[in-house]
């Protein structure tokens, strides 16, 4: 390899690595120098590499994103994450691979211009415009040439080069190679503009010369068509055209009786989409490699992936009425959108709630956990005092930051402590109970890296950021760290500047700690993060080594959310598999939903009673208020399993929705190790008021002080009003009401899966199913639409209106809910059934009673 080839190879490696880190949250590039005498401060990077770095950050000063230092003869580049800025693209890109036409020039668009083109295409919704007068002129002139049987060598065309016409004169022996060099570029350029015609075999003076002499016309045509198949089309929105977007015509060229080759006419229509010549030169890190313990490698984005990330098209659902985005505008390229229910605590309020006001001295959070750890490990306090800074600092304590970050716990790690202090690097201390080995070094490195990545990708932190992993041993005989621990000296610019920078990082950390993947993400088909309430976080942060725990709470407080998050934590804390954890609920639809998440085994109570549980170690029970012991003592069986395995047993319940009066099998409330949730986040205010009234009636009838206190403490803390309507109608008018309103919602842009029709029993749902479907579909056909046949609640993936019983839908939710005749054979539980039905609605509720004699 020549020096020039080596330099080119090195330049390509550096550009892809730096670009990948800019687009993936930042990191470090180690550049090995072949020159042992290399001195960065004297020799610099070289003009070619400097030019690439400037292009990658769109001519911002490189020092804003890159710091440089030297170790031996090697250069280290510390790369900060790129972040979306006004008028600048979402991704760093060297070459977009997309061309357009500008007067008589064909130009390669930069990323900023491509973003503008994407927005223009979206506004036009992929439609091809009517031809302007100028466009019609060139088409008319080309058409007149195509009408000729052949062209004569030396004749002058009555057509000049323009925005829509380009001449190319390829008379050499390498005409096919030269055609190959340019034809895709011009195809892309004309198609991405307003169309045009590439004419090969005519010189700049409009004189016919011919090309590809001695080649068979059929072979030439096949060669061009095959090569044009390499154009990469990326469709936007609903544009799905399979049109080739071009017409190829080849005309013979004659000089008297001598055949002089051909003139090739490539007429290009305007694309409804984007046409790329190559995949963009834009890279991200393949973070899956890190999870597998492999070295991180830059991954070049394909054209569809690049467009998707450039437009952020998978990031924000249309949910402005109920949710607000907590993500900042200037966020990193791979940052996830984080939402919160409108009206709940703001991010600064949540930060203050978690960490309190930052003052001089040492702040330790959560203080109760730190005290518990000190009691368990008396040497911990003295060990940490040796590393505390003299000035202001915040210490965030966790039994395992790895588990908090959805990674596996290391049994030797007693706790992890994140230290944040002005004028210091963020540092993650792993406190070990035994000697440090390579496994612990890898654990510490991966945990620090995972925290740093989440601070960027979920917390949207855009400053220069590192998390330094360090390890300390409780036992003095083992020393404080491993001699093989690699040392990386970060630049001073990576230290936290001041209190303002520290609080900015704490806000990002708050988002990381409280974020979880919302149930809604499975419905809308994108990654979607929401924040836990402080109350939910406290329940989730309870010591999982407590063997049996009960969580009570009114409907809508997020018990199922916490149950699923607990399962994830159990899996990582105990280093177990999905087969080791069992989720039990009463109804098949909820069981099927949890099964689709692939985080544990799932089954209903009836299955649990009848089957032998061989591998199960940990059990989580949801909606336990509806359990009963008519087929066997499920509680005793579950308790015996976890006692034998040494596992954990969590039970989630709320007696306000219990739709029977049979024994549940649960222990007396006074003997339970319980906690409770009181902040309702799902039900809109108008619906919650109706639910709260019924809950109070349930508590009064039961004469239960605990339920009364739970009702008194429960509150709806967001500002969403919602819609609630309660009517008593005859059956025909119920059909009319449901069909009219379903038609109205669908006409206003709601999807079919936004709607659920819940009846008091399965038989009632069967009675209403066909008549409602026929009536709704009849109305839809008038607008030339069709309605998908209704589905049952367990058919999770189908975009259709749900019709089912209230009981079977327990634990699930829907934006718009129609409830038909929520009454029971046992009037004592009518209020419970109302609460169960009404709490399924997250936006609009239509409660419809059938008008009968008992009313």
C-alpha positions, 0 to 999 in steps of 0.5 A: 500500500502506497503512502497515498493509499495509507493516508486515504484509508486512515482518513476514511477510518477517522471520518467514519469513527468521528461521524459515528461518535458525533451521531451516537452520543460521543466517545473516544477515537484512538488514532495510531500513528505510523510515525514514532516521531509524531507530535500533535502540537507540532505536526497537527492533523493535516489539512485533509483531516481538518477539512473533513472534521469541519464538514462533519460539524457543518463548519462550526469550530471543531473545538466545540465538539472535539478535544485532542491529546497525545499518548505516546505516538498515538492521538486521542480524539474526545468527541462530544455528541452532535445536537440538533440546532436550529437550521442544522440537520439532525445528523452529521453527514459527509456525503448525502449521495443525493443530487439535484439540478441547478440551472445547467449544473448537477450538484451534490446536495449537502445535508441541510439542503436535503432536509429542506427537500424532504420538507418540500416533498412532504408538503407536496405529499409526493404528488407530481406537479403540473408541468410549467411552460418552460418544462413543456418547452423542453419536452416538446423539443425532445419529443420532436427529436424522438420522432426522427428515425435517426440522427445525422452526425454533425447536425446541430440540434434546436435545443440547448442545455438548461435546467432540464437538459444536459448534453454529454459527448462520449466518443472514446473507446471507454464510452460505457465506463463514462456513461456509468460514471455519470448516468445515475448522478443525472438521473438522481439530479433531474428526478429530485428536481423537476425532471429533465433529459440527459442526452448522451452523444451530443457535444456542448455546441449542440452538435450530434457526435454519437457514442458507443460505436460498435455496441449492439443497441440491445446490449447498450439498452440492457446495460443502462437499464440494469445500472439504473436499478441501482438508484436508491428510492426512499418514499415519504409518507404515503408515497409508494409509487413503483414507477421507474420514473424514466423513459430510455430511447436510443437513436442511431447516428449515421454519417452518410452510409457509416454508422457512427454510434448512438444518441441516448435520450434518458427522459426523467420524470420528477420523483414523488420521493427521493432518489439516492445514487449511494447510501449517505456517508453517515455513520452511527455506533452499533451499540449491540456490539457493546452489549455482546462485549465486542468492540464498537464499530461504526455502522453506515446508515442506509438511505432509508435509515438516514432519511428516517433519522433526519426527519425524526419521523419515528419520534413523536406521536400526535398526542399533544392533547394528553402528553407534552414532550420533555425533550429539549429542542437541541437534542442529540441525534439518537435521543428518544422523545420523553413525554409526560402527562400534561399537568403533572410535575415539570422536569425541574420539579421532579429533579428537586423532588428526587435530589432536593436543593443543591447546597454547599457540602455533601448531598446523599440521595436517597439518604434512607438507602445509604443508611441501610447500606451503612448498617449492612456494611459498617466500613462503607462510610469510612471508605467513601469519606476518603473519596468525597470532594472537599466542596459541594457534591451530590452522591446518588446511591443505588444497590446496582446502577446496572439494574437501574440501567436494565443490565445484569447485576454483579453479585460482588457489587455491594452498591454503586454510587454516582458522584457529581461535583463542580470542577470534577469529572462525573464518577461512578464508584462500584463498591465491591465485597471481594477482590477486583477481577477482569469481570468486575472491570468489565462490569464497571466499564459497561455500567459507566458507558450505559449511564453515559449513553442514557444521559445522552439518548434519553436525558438529552444531555448535550454537553461534553460528558464522561462517566469515569468508572472506579472501583473500591473494595470494602475489605482493606486486604484486597486494595482499592482497585485492580492494577490492570485498570486502564487509565484514560485522562479526559480533557479538563473541558469534560469536568462539570463547570459549575452548579448550573452545569451540575443541575443541567446534568441532574435534570437529564439524570432525572429523566433517565431514572424515571423514564419507562417504555409506555404501554402506548408504544406498542399501540403506535408502533414507535419507541415512546418513553414516559416518566414515572411519578415520584410515588411510582418511583418510590414503590419501584425502588423498594428493596427487592430482597423483601420476599413478599410485597403488596401494592394497593392503589385506585385504578389509573395509578399505574400498578400494571406499569410498576408490575412490568418494571418490577419484572425487568428489575427482578430479571437483572437483579437475580440474573435469571431468565424469562422462564424463572419469572411468572406473571399471573392475572385473571384475564386472558387479554392482559395475559396475552399483552404481557406475553407479547413483551417477552419478559417473563412467563404469563398465565391466568390464575386458572392455568396457574392452579392446574399446572405444575410450576417447575422452573419458576422462582419469582412471581408477580400477581396483577389485578389480584382483587378479582382472584378467588379460591373456587378452584384452589388456594392460588396464594398458598401455592405461589407463596410455597413456590417462592419460599422454596426457591428463595425468590420474591412475590409481589401482588398488585390489587385494588379492591374498588374493582372487585366484581365478586364477593367470593373469598380472594385467597389474599391475607388480611390487609393488616398483615400485609407488607404493603405500600400504596399508590394514590396519584391517578395518571391515566383517567382524565379529570372528568372521568376521575370525579365519577370514579372517585364518587363510586370508590367512596361508595364502595369504601363506605359499603365495605366499612373498611378504614384502609379503603376509606383512607385510600379514597381520601388520599387518591387524587388526579394530578394532571390538567386533562379534562377529558369527556364523560357522558352518562345516559340511559337509553333503550337498546335501539338508541344505544346502537344509534348513539355508539354508531354515530359517535364511532363514525364521528371519531373515525371521521375526525382522524382517530384510528379504529384501535382507539375505540373499545366497546365494553359490555357488562357480560360476554353474552351482551357483547355478542348481542351487540357485535353484529348490529353495531358493526353493520351500522358503523360500516354502513355510515363509513361506506358513505365516505368510501371507507370500510371498517375492519371487523370488530376484535376481541381484547386479546387480538393485540396487533389488529387495528380494529374496534374492540368489543368485549366484556368489562371484566375481560378488559380489566388491566387494559386501557383505550382512548375512547370507551363506550360502556354498555349497561354496566350492571351485575346480577349482584347489585352490591358490586355495581359500583365496582363494575362502574369503576372497572369500566370507567377507568379503562378510558384514557380520554373519552367515556360514554357510559350507556345504561339500558332502559329497563323495568328495574330503572 
